[in-house]
Amino acid sequence: MVSGTLLAVFALICSPCLAAVHYWVDYDCYAMPMATEAIAEAILMAQRSYDRLSNAANDPDIQILFSRIYHTTINDRRAVEHVRRIMYGIANIKEVLSREESNTIIYCDNDARWQPVPGQATFPGGTQEWFDVNDPHFRFVGRPSCKDGSTSAVTYKAPNHHPLFSTGLAQVTICNIGVSRTRSTIAHHDYFDWSLGSLMYNPEWSSMNPYDTASVTVLHEFTHLPDFGILDVPPDPYWWHNIIRKPTGQALMNADNYAFFGLLAHLGDYGFKLSDREWKAGVITRSTYRPGGRPR
């Protein structure tokens, strides 16, 4: 396990320079409008995060939210700038019309493109080497993540030997679980009362948890792209009750911290915020402050 101190140094000093991310959406996704809607809202969540942090001095809700998720204040200029840079980069990724123009490819094939390498022996533990039939330079040892039946989405980064490694090439698969969620976006539930639900993990109440939205899943994956370098920091990198326990250094490097921040920054436009008193329980309340000025 990497210490929080080392993670902080990596996050705040060695942050990658943000280059342009150009994504291409595979044809399978267009048969699933939920996927393309989720991509658009994930980008919007990043934009709203950036906008609200840029105006944090006049936004009391975002000040409190930042302190809850990253365990530091908006006076911590390096931490704020780090989050702003990541969210700005995601907010400015651009869709292109061909695979050749892209350095990020988004699939909705449930990892069907991955096939075992012919003639390869199985490794200890039953694992084997797999390759992408669309791009044989993509190889890894293990098992395609969507095949486990519990993964919502996954990011595959180009291996070092890939001819396009230096471009930051990556693939994102939105798995069947991700594209079959009850909600694709918050926008589709414009008038839902989110104060009835909670951010806490509870499979029986997932319809009341805004985290269980496809756009939040996509935002999480976008932070993993090589240009941003955000990780799933062990132990326990997922879910509200885990991510709020991470010290600042780890929180700044953990993808779900960004996913929750983007979600709640966007929910503010609908008149909701994290509860001041019951925030550890993931309680959402109504807010009189409306940063985006949305009518309701």
ZIFENLIN-V235343 format. One record per pair of residues at least 4 apart in sequence whose C-alpha atoms are under 8 Angstrom apart, sorted by the first residue. I is the first residue (numbers start at 0). J is the second residue. Records with the same first field share a line. If there is no record, write none. Layout:
BEGIN
I = J / J
END
This chain:
BEGIN
0 = 233
1 = 5 / 6
2 = 6
3 = 7 / 246 / 247 / 248 / 249
4 = 8 / 248
5 = 9 / 248
6 = 10 / 248 / 249 / 252
7 = 11 / 247 / 248 / 249 / 251 / 252
8 = 12 / 13 / 248
9 = 13 / 14
10 = 14 / 81 / 248 / 251 / 252
11 = 77 / 78 / 81
14 = 81 / 227 / 228
15 = 226 / 227 / 228
16 = 226
17 = 84 / 85 / 88 / 226 / 227
18 = 88 / 226
19 = 88 / 91 / 92 / 93
20 = 88 / 89 / 91 / 92 / 93 / 101 / 102 / 103 / 226
21 = 92 / 93 / 94 / 95 / 100 / 101 / 102 / 103
22 = 92 / 93 / 94 / 95 / 101 / 102 / 103 / 104 / 105
23 = 94 / 95 / 96 / 97 / 98 / 100 / 101 / 103 / 104 / 105
24 = 28 / 29 / 94 / 104 / 105 / 106
25 = 29 / 104 / 105 / 106 / 107
26 = 30 / 106
27 = 31 / 106 / 107 / 108
28 = 32 / 34 / 35 / 106 / 107 / 108
29 = 34 / 35
31 = 35 / 178
32 = 36
33 = 37 / 178 / 183 / 184 / 213
34 = 38 / 107 / 173 / 178 / 183 / 213
35 = 39
36 = 40 / 183 / 184 / 214
37 = 41 / 183 / 184 / 213 / 214 / 215 / 217
38 = 42 / 214 / 217 / 218
39 = 43 / 214
40 = 44 / 184 / 214
41 = 45 / 214 / 215 / 217 / 218
42 = 46 / 89 / 90 / 91 / 92 / 218
43 = 47 / 90 / 265
44 = 48 / 90 / 218 / 261 / 262 / 264 / 265
45 = 49 / 86 / 87 / 89 / 90 / 218 / 261
46 = 50 / 86 / 87 / 89 / 90
47 = 51 / 261 / 264 / 265
48 = 52 / 83 / 86 / 260 / 261 / 264 / 265
49 = 53 / 82 / 83 / 84 / 86 / 87
50 = 54
51 = 55 / 58 / 61 / 264 / 290
52 = 61 / 79 / 83
53 = 83
54 = 58
55 = 59 / 61 / 62 / 73
56 = 62
58 = 62 / 290
59 = 63
60 = 64 / 272 / 288
61 = 65 / 264
62 = 66 / 72 / 73
63 = 67
64 = 68 / 260 / 263 / 273
65 = 69 / 70 / 71 / 72 / 73 / 260
66 = 70 / 71 / 72 / 73
67 = 71 / 243
68 = 242 / 243 / 250 / 256 / 259 / 260
69 = 243 / 245 / 246 / 247 / 250 / 251 / 256
70 = 243 / 246 / 247 / 250
71 = 75 / 78 / 247
73 = 78 / 79
74 = 79
75 = 79
76 = 80
77 = 81
78 = 82 / 251
79 = 83
80 = 84
81 = 85 / 251
82 = 86 / 251 / 257
83 = 87
84 = 88
85 = 89 / 222 / 227
86 = 90
87 = 91
88 = 92 / 227
89 = 221 / 222
95 = 100 / 101
96 = 100
97 = 101
98 = 104
102 = 166 / 167 / 168 / 169
103 = 167 / 168 / 169 / 170 / 171
104 = 169 / 170 / 171
105 = 170 / 171 / 172 / 173
106 = 110 / 170 / 171 / 172 / 173
107 = 172 / 173 / 174 / 175 / 178
108 = 112 / 172 / 173 / 174 / 175
109 = 145 / 146 / 172 / 173 / 174 / 175
110 = 143 / 144 / 145 / 146 / 172 / 174
112 = 131 / 132 / 133
113 = 129 / 130 / 131 / 132 / 143
114 = 129 / 130 / 131 / 132
115 = 119 / 127 / 128 / 129 / 130
116 = 127 / 128 / 129 / 130
119 = 127 / 128
120 = 127
121 = 125 / 126 / 127 / 128
122 = 126 / 127
126 = 140 / 141 / 142
127 = 140 / 141 / 142
128 = 138 / 139 / 140 / 141 / 142
129 = 138 / 139 / 140 / 141 / 142 / 143
130 = 134 / 135 / 136 / 137 / 138 / 139
131 = 135 / 136 / 137 / 138
136 = 157 / 158 / 160 / 161 / 162
137 = 157 / 158 / 161
138 = 158
142 = 146
143 = 147
144 = 150 / 153
145 = 149 / 150 / 151 / 152 / 153 / 172 / 174 / 175
146 = 150
148 = 176
149 = 176
150 = 174 / 176 / 177
151 = 173 / 174 / 175 / 176 / 177 / 178 / 216
152 = 171 / 172 / 173 / 174 / 176 / 177 / 216 / 217 / 220
153 = 171 / 172 / 173 / 174 / 220
154 = 169 / 170 / 171 / 172 / 220 / 223 / 224
155 = 169 / 170 / 171
156 = 167 / 168 / 169 / 170 / 224 / 225
157 = 161 / 163 / 164 / 167 / 168 / 169 / 170
158 = 164
159 = 164
160 = 164
163 = 167 / 168
164 = 168
167 = 224 / 225 / 226
168 = 225
169 = 224 / 225
171 = 220
173 = 177 / 178 / 217
174 = 178
175 = 179
176 = 180
177 = 213 / 216
178 = 183 / 213
180 = 211 / 212 / 213
181 = 206 / 211 / 212
182 = 187 / 211 / 212 / 213
183 = 187 / 212 / 213 / 214
184 = 188 / 212 / 213 / 214
185 = 189 / 209 / 212 / 214 / 266
189 = 269
190 = 295
193 = 197 / 207 / 208 / 209 / 271 / 283 / 284
194 = 271 / 282 / 283 / 284 / 285
195 = 207 / 283
196 = 204 / 207 / 208 / 209 / 282 / 283
197 = 207 / 208 / 209 / 280 / 281 / 282 / 283
198 = 208 / 209 / 210 / 239 / 280 / 281 / 282 / 283
199 = 208 / 238 / 239 / 240 / 280 / 281
200 = 205 / 238 / 239 / 240
201 = 205
204 = 208
205 = 209 / 211
206 = 211
209 = 262
210 = 215 / 259 / 262
211 = 215 / 216
212 = 216
213 = 217
214 = 218
215 = 219 / 258 / 259 / 261 / 262
216 = 220 / 258
217 = 221
218 = 222 / 257 / 258 / 261
219 = 223 / 254 / 255 / 257 / 258
220 = 224 / 254
222 = 227 / 228 / 229 / 230 / 254 / 257
223 = 227 / 228 / 229 / 230 / 254
224 = 228 / 229
228 = 252
229 = 252 / 253 / 254
230 = 252 / 253 / 254
231 = 236 / 237 / 252 / 253 / 254 / 255
232 = 236 / 249 / 252 / 253 / 254
235 = 241 / 242
236 = 241 / 242 / 253 / 254 / 255
237 = 241 / 242 / 255
238 = 242 / 255
239 = 243 / 259 / 281
240 = 244 / 279 / 280 / 281
241 = 245
242 = 250 / 253 / 255 / 256
243 = 250 / 256 / 279
245 = 249 / 250
246 = 250
247 = 251
248 = 252
249 = 253
250 = 256
251 = 256
253 = 257
254 = 258
255 = 259
256 = 260
257 = 261
258 = 262
259 = 263
260 = 264
261 = 265
262 = 266
263 = 267 / 271 / 272 / 273
264 = 268
265 = 269
266 = 270 / 271 / 272
267 = 271 / 272 / 286 / 288 / 289 / 290 / 291
268 = 289 / 290 / 291 / 292 / 293
269 = 289 / 293 / 295
270 = 285 / 286 / 287 / 288 / 289 / 295
271 = 283 / 284 / 285 / 286
272 = 283 / 284 / 285 / 286
273 = 278 / 281 / 282 / 283 / 284
274 = 278 / 281 / 282 / 283 / 284
277 = 281 / 282
278 = 282 / 283
289 = 293
END
